[in-house]
Amino acid sequence: MKNIFLLLTLLVLTVRVNAQQNPVQQDSTKTETLDEVLVKAVRVNADSPITHSNLSKEQLAKRNLGQDIPTLINFLPSVVTTSDAGAGIGYSSIRVRGTDGTRVNVTINGMPYNDPESQGSFFVNLGDFASSTESLQLQRGVGTSTNGSGAFGASLNLLTDAFSEEASAEISNSFGSFSTRKHTVKLSTGLLNDHFEVSGRFSKLYSDGYVDRAFTDLKSYFLQGIYKDGNTLIKALTFGNEERTYQAWYGLTADELKENRRQNPYTYENETDNYWQDHYQLHWNERINNHWSTNIGLNYTKGKGYFEQYKSEESAEDFGNLIEEDSDVIVRRWLDNNFYVVNANVTYKKTGLEIISGISYSSYDGDHFGEIVWGSDLAENTGIRDHYYFGDASKHDFSAFSKVTIKFGEKWTGFSDLQVRLVGYKTNGLNSDRTPFVTDADFSFFNPKVGLTYKHSPFNSFYTSFAVANREPNRDDFEAGVTENESLNDIELGWRFHKNKVRVNSNLYYMFYHNQLVLTGELDDVGSPVRATSGKSYRLGLEVDANIQFTEKFGIAANAALSTNKNKNFSSSINGEVAELGNTNISFSPELVIGNSINFSPIENLNLALLSKYVGKQYMGNTDNEDSVLDAYFVNDFSINYLIKTEKIFKSITLSALANNIFNKKYVSNGYFGSYDYDDSGSQTGTTTGYFAGYYPQATANFLVGATFKF
């Protein structure tokens, strides 16, 4: 890894020298900034045959009062979000087109963010990150080739703050229900000597949570230094987060939900998750001339933390005989990992043609271990913090891609994207239940994508695309005995209409899978969803996204997604026999998802918005069992933003207010479902299958208010 870093640094320096020796004038027709080049390799433009949505810094800021990124993008098409603590702060997750968060590829400045082993994205480790986000793009479906874990339902890429020409300072504070409070300070030196800028953000965020004692305590930072010189942009940045949250992943039974929907079954005072994560990135963007540009990026992520748990009357064997039989015990289960990434891209562009080619290599190593921090009856010679299990893991991921966009005349544009990805994963040691866990697996994937756009008129365009994606199992899948990869073929057909104050995007999609890993509805012993291979399955849907500005003061942004999501010829063990169930609904895949925003500006600098979200009925399992149903829900939020421009002390003051769930709807957005068999002499098979379910209640009416002062 060290040699690779040195080699790429020398390559960048060589490019820089050549660029200095051959100065050229910048292309006056270019629309992208050097900042945007950071994500050019993983993003698509407005005319691409890839289904996508964009959000700018200004759009994010209107709702950025402390809630997590999944909650902030909740109103995008086909998006469903949920929060363990119920208030959108802490452990929040996202599903897109019914696919869970482990299959949504997330990148920050083109660097993979998904945890390589679990493949999940833990937004709790990105406290107040929206305050340092310049823009984001959500691609639905397979999307374009990206870095890290393959996109299997969507990809979300974030671009961090652009450099600032002028010095600035910003103080932002917000307060709200459940003792929620966010304090943010941002600073920028502006460009010094027209070349250098240093900027930073420091945030403190706390919330008690809607669920009893489900608090979230986050401390985060973002620091950035840039060098800018004509066609060169060098960025060195670091960001990180320290989180402490009280566990709320156990949910509630139906009876507990009816009794008191805010109760938390956990009673141990320190049943908490504690994790520290720091990221270091270096990016070198070089525009060599009007045709050639390069980007090289380096990343190192350090993560370490544990969750603490109280267990009563435990078996000595389960803890390596470090305790006596039936002893109570308090344990900490640790992760300690390192993640290195190198990306390199080169772009060639001239009239009617653009070629982007690149490589990405990542290396991950992680230790998993558990320690005993207290026991009511420890075994002789057992010491505090003795390990009762230990295992290590390593993962290597190499990918290379080439994307070509070419115009054929005035109306037709073709797109091709070819990616090769090589993955190796190894584990050795014991699981938390002290069973051996040894894995040595290698995968090689070829993921082609092709598309075509037809511009019928200046206002109308049509596109179609076909994409293939392959994805390896994650750590939990391997533990469950899954060793084969899953495959997806994605067909998209879309129409875009953009004229004056009316913008409409619509698309049909058909995603058909082989060995899709669907959520079973059950959870493992740390609250992670359990997945299983479903054989053949498909998702067929229609998405419509419209933005209509009726007047300068009044507009509507609405989207709807109608879909059918099916396992084909699904079978399951029921009452001691394998039952052939035919086509069944895929878990956590609502057939109808609607988002709507009605915006009104009665006076200059005042914006009022009513935001609505409808999510249809979902099954938490794959057998269409009525005990697994999550009822449909419809919630409404109301936001107010008022900008005050002043010449004294502050450049501006922005006052914001957000009332969530204004009609006080008692709803559940997520849950879990499972089954168990018991002996029953009265049944035909002698076995009867029983079912259980858990629910995560979301907050009823609540509010957040804030003020941002810019100097």
Buried (B, 14 or more C-beta within 10 A) or exposed (E): BEEBBEEBBEBBEEBBEEBEEEEBEEEEEEEBEBBBBBBBBBBBEEBBBBBBBEBEBEBBBBBBBBBBBBBBBBBBBBBBBBBBBBBBBBBBBBBBBBBBBBBBBBBBBBBBBBBBBBBBBBBBBBBBBBBBBBBBBBBBBBBBBBBBBBBBBBBBBBBBBBBBEEBBEBBBBBBBBBEBBBBBBBBBBBBEEEEBBBBBBBBBBBBBBBBBBBBBBBBBBBBBBBBBEBBBBBBBBBBBBBBBBBBBBBBBBBEBBEEEBBBBBBEBEBBBBBBBBBBBBBBBBBBBBBBBBBBBBBBBBBBBBBBBBBBEEBEBEBBBEBBBEEBBBBBBBBBBBBBBBBBBBBBBBEEEEBBBBBBBBBBBBBBBBBBBBEBBBBBEEBEEEBEBBBBBBBBBBBBBBBBBBEBEEEEEBBBBBBBBBBBBBBBBBBBBEBEEBEBEBEBEBEBBBBBBBBBEEEEBBBBBBBBBBBBBBBBBBBBBEBEBBBBBBBBBBBBBBBEEEEBBBBBBBBBBBBBBBBBBBBBEEBBBBBBBBBBBBBBBBEBBBBBEBEEEBEBBBBBBBBBEBBBBBBBBEBBBEEEEBEEBBBBBBBBBBBBBBBBBBEEEEBBBBBBBBBBBEBBBBBBBBEBBBBEBBEBBBBBBBBBEEEEEEBBBBBBBBBBBBBEEBEBBBBBBBBBEBEEBEEEEEEBBBEBBBBBBBBBBEBBBBBBBBBE
